């Protein structure tokens, strides 16, 4: 309020002088005086307005370049100078913070790419440039899929399920293997984090090759040993007393080792092949009937095994791998179900997906073991697994086969009552019967 009075004081004073002049010299001279003074005031304001406009048009808005004013304009320019000073200070702080952030991200061993809501590159650090063959100065604003063109990456980006990283073998930088992880943030923006896992993958390949080679090399000597054991077992002269017991034990252990080697070879084959070889429409009905025969001979009449087929849909996949997965689940059900127990095998179509399950009335599994069952050599009870001819690799094989078929497994179990292993196959893998 006091400001308004201060600013209005000059006008009031001029009006007062005009009124006095009016009384002394008459209206004409007083109005002339008033007009001249008003013109002078208007000229004064127009001059400073023009100075302000000139300043606003300048590219450098430094406080020093702000024009000097008088009267009310002195205050206006002083406020403006203070505002500009504060603004440039906060801008300096912001650029410092940005610079710090850039040097931190540049020093990081992982690559970072900032993508906008339309998946265009906003910024990336030098490591990402190296991993993905990006040139920041040329590629800013470019679609990321234009530079990382591999189909798995395009699908990964489109699927919007970023919980797991994607491993890319071939990037624009030859010879490096990177793991890519997308992290959504803000409004539909994404961080793409890349990590060089070439060394790790090489060690992993060496490990896989080593297991495959050792297993393969052990196969032949074991076949020879088991052949001789068979011959010796049939020989009446050798087959007596201690020798007989020793031969039985040796044969059992050789068979166990052969099973183990077979399972190890299956696992390394599954791990080494990126995708399914020989994918075809598999007749689930005949596949399950075949497995049922093997199951019945394994059970030797000790269990009641029922097969329920409610869908004639075929399944797109590898017959050999599916036989191995279904067979493992069914043989587990037999091995972990006491005599006269019940085993139900089921194949149906539910909610458009393929549903397979094996339910048994066996010993069941305690809940704390369930999440770890698909780990290699994880057994709830090792002696029982060995007694029943288990290798500890069955469910690891099942897990690999399912992931190659984009299927998922659910395990439910109650100790003493039984277990149920359910597999869901995606709708895209089902081939309707009349097709
Ligand atoms: P194994 O050769 O020992 O059976 P698997 O990988 O097939 O190896 O299974 C891992 C473990 O899971 C088994 O050792 C067993 O403890 C448990 N398991 C698997 N299937 C069943 C089942 N149907 N009922 C109870 N336990 C099971």
Boltz pocket constraint, residues with backbone or C-beta under 6 A from the ligand:
constraints:
  - pocket:
      binder: B
      contacts: [[A, 328], [A, 329], [A, 332], [A, 333], [A, 336], [A, 360], [A, 362], [A, 363], [A, 364], [A, 365], [A, 373], [A, 374], [A, 375], [A, 378], [A, 379], [A, 380], [A, 381], [A, 385], [A, 386], [A, 389], [A, 390], [A, 391], [A, 392], [A, 393], [A, 394], [A, 395], [A, 396], [A, 419]]
      max_distance: 6.0
